[in-house]
Amino acid sequence: MPSQRASLHDCRTNIAGPALCCLPAPRLPQLLDARFLTTFATQIVSVAVGWQMYDLTRDPFDLGLVASSSFLPSLLLVLVTGVVADRFGRRLIMALAALLEAICALALLL
């Protein structure tokens, strides 16, 4: 039982508190925060692009084209992404995807 007492003591003295003591990875809260903020930013960009297209054209068909253009690449690249995921590391793929998304967002800004 000494190991159990030691782990309880570690949880009580943990800076983040006992609620975060039982997480499998110590940096999981930072990962979840980053994931949330990235998803939130992506949704903001997609709404802004649709809103700008509708504001410029006032045509619902053009708004539908914007929506389908955001979905169509996922559908077309589903087989290619499986091969890429098998050949390259997850960190590299995620870094390149985030970089490409940031480049596209900056291109829309300009």
Sequence and secondary structure as in RCSB ss.txt:
>XXXX:A:sequence
MPSQRASLHDCRTNIAGPALCCLPAPRLPQLLDARFLTTFATQIVSVAVGWQMYDLTRDPFDLGLVASSSFLPSL
LLVLVTGVVADRFGRRLIMALAALLEAICALALLL
>XXXX:A:secstr
 HHHHHHHHHHHH TT GGGTT SSTTHHHHHHHHHHHHHHHHHHHHHHHHHHHHHH  HHHHHHHHHHHHHHHH
HTHHHHHHHHHHS HHHHHHHHHHHHHHHHHHHH 
